[in-house]
Amino acid sequence: MMKIRRISYEDRLFFCFLGGILGGTVLANLLSGELRNQIGYFDALFLTETPLTWEEKHRLFGFVFRQRLLETALAWLIGLTVMAAPVFHLLTFCMGGSMAVLISVITFEKGVFGLPFYVATMLPQIVPYMVLFLVLASWAGETSHPIRPRASMLLLALVAMGAVFEVYLNPYFLKIF
């Protein structure tokens, strides 16, 4: 007799991510040429010859930190609801889809250097942001949703670290390419 194994929450998240990648890749291939050519905007934004001043970087950090903090707070609040797991499935699908669209569009523009350019745009801030997402997703998959004040301080530190990496360190990674 064959036992049927239930698919775990983590496996469903993984399948949603893969589905998002597949859907995003198909969507990127169906995009019009004009939309694909808008990647030139990113070139100008990322590869500007004039670096930001220290004051501009501080203002950019404040903007990025507030934006990421708002996104994290929203994901944390969603994780406290009864709809946490389905919403995180949808978020994971959307994350995979947006990554696939970006990689596809950058590859249309950069050719073989598309994937390394994409990786450079994500480094090093992807590390704390990915840890942050994995923690929030694991909390959302639990049956009870307690408020964790000390662990929330860790999440705040991860948001701050990601924003610092995104504003202050990422330009150096982009200069490599």
N, C-alpha and C positions, 0 to 999 in steps of 0.2 A: 504494500500500500504506500503510495507516495504522499508525503506531507507537503502541504502548501505553506510556504513561508510568507508571512506578511512583509510587505515592503516597509522598511523603517523610514522615519522622518528624514534622516540624513540622506538616504537613498532617493527619496522623492525630491529633496532639494537639489541633489546632483542631476537627476533627470530633468528637472525644471531648468537648471542652468544649461544643460546640453540642448534642450528644446529651444531655449532662447538663442543660443549660438546658431543653431540650424535656421531658426526663423529670421534672425538678424542677418545672416549671410544671404539668404534668399531675398530679403527685403533690400539689402544693399545692391544686389545684382539687378533688381528691378527698378532702382532709382534712375531718374533721368540724369543725363550727362551734366546738366547745369547744376544739379544738386551735388553731384560728385565733385565738380570743379570748385565748390566752395571750400574745399580743403586748403586752398591757397590762403584763406583767411588764417588758418592755424599756423601756416608757415610764417606769415608776417607777425603773428602774435608771439610765437615761441622763439623765433630766430632773429629778433630785432637786434640791431647792432648797438643801440644805445641802451645800456643797462639801467635799471630803475635806480633812483636815488634811495638812500636809506629811509628817508621819510615816506617815499612812495611804497617801499617794501613794507613798512610798518602799517600803512593804511591798507595795503593789499592783505596783509596778515590778518588784520582786524576783520576785514570783509570775509575772507576765507574761513576764519575761525568761527565767526557767527553763523555762516552758512552751514558749515559741517556740524556745528553744535545743534542747530535747529533740526537738521536731518537726523542726527543721532537721537535727539530728544523725541522726535516723532516716531522713529523706529522703536525706541524704548517704550514709549506709551502704547504703541500698537502691540508690543510684546506682553503687555499687561492685560490685554483683552482676551475674550474667548475666541476671537477671530485671528489670533496671532499666527498660528501655523499656516492657514490658507493665505494670509497676506504675505508672509515671508516666502511662500512658494511663488506667489506672483512677483514679489520683489526680486527673487533669484532669477526668475524667467526674464524679467526686464533687464537685469544686470547683464545676463548672458547675451541678450539681444543687442543692447547698446554697445557692449564690447565688440561683438561681431560686426556691427555696422561700422564702428570706428576703424577697426582693423581692416575691413574690406575697402573702405573709402581711402584710407591712408595708403593701402597697397595699390589701389588704382593710380594714385598720384606718384608714389615713391618707387613702385616696382618692388624689386627684391629687398629693398631697404625699408619697406613698409612696416614689417614686424619689429625690427630693431628700433625704428623710430617710435612706434607705439609703446614699446617697452620703456624707452627713454622718457616718454611723456608720463609714464606711470611710476617711475622710480624716483625716489625711494618711498614716497608717501603711500604706495599700495600696501606696504608691510603693516603699518599700524591700522590702516583702514580695513584691511582684510581681517586682522585679528578682531577688530571692533565688530565687524559684520558677523564673524563666526560666533563670537560671544553672544551677541544679540539674537542670532538665529537659534543658537542652542537653548537660550532662555525661552524663546518663543515656542520651542518644541516640547517644553515640559508641561505636565498636566496642571500643576499649580504655578501661579505667577506671583511670587513674593517680590516685594520691593527690597532691593539689596543696596543699602546706602554706601557701604564701604566699596563694594564692587563698582558702583556707579562712579565713584571717585577715580577708579582705574580707567573707566570709559572716558571720563573727562580728560585724563592725562593722555590717553591714546588719541583723542580728537586734537588736543593741543600739539602733540608730537607730529601727527599727520599734517596739520596746518603749517608747522615750522618746516617740515620737510618739503611740503608743496611750494612754499613761497621762497625759502632761503636756499635749499639744496637742489631742488629740481632744475633750476636754470643751468647749473653746472653739468648735470647729466645731459641736458639738451645741447649744450655747447659741444659735446663729444661728437654729436651727429651733425 
